[in-house]
């Protein structure tokens, strides 16, 4: 008797589980069919989903041009002076900026501080108003963009000099009698103007 009772109980439990599973399945089918109501997509059709990727654009910072980079590379040894007097030993290139290697001279009767602040007059002469007391020390003088070079040549002691526009390359090759140069300098110590001495 007890065996029959056990079998009946197991049969009822299995029926209950089947009924519950059937209800869950029916509910799931109802929900799914409800989701598809009104849709034109046939059953079992493949659905294509398109995903648009998000693109993050980065703004590139402009790089420094060669000219801008060069402007900061050439250093001057004559910052603080408004004028300098001497000869061009050679010209170097520092990052695209021409740099004069300058041998400083003195002017008779003029202190260096006065020459640095006010310069000296450039005029025709036959004497030797400028001297080189130290040719072992040179100074770096960058040339500013657009610097002016004025070449002067003595024709006769009693006549004004011939004058014309010139270039840094020509100034670097001046003859011994005309090679003394007066530089006008900007606050950065760059040469903005150069005039040679028209000695006769």
Order of alpha helices (4+ residues) and beta strands (2+ residues): alpha-alpha-beta-beta-beta-alpha-beta-beta-beta-alpha-beta-beta
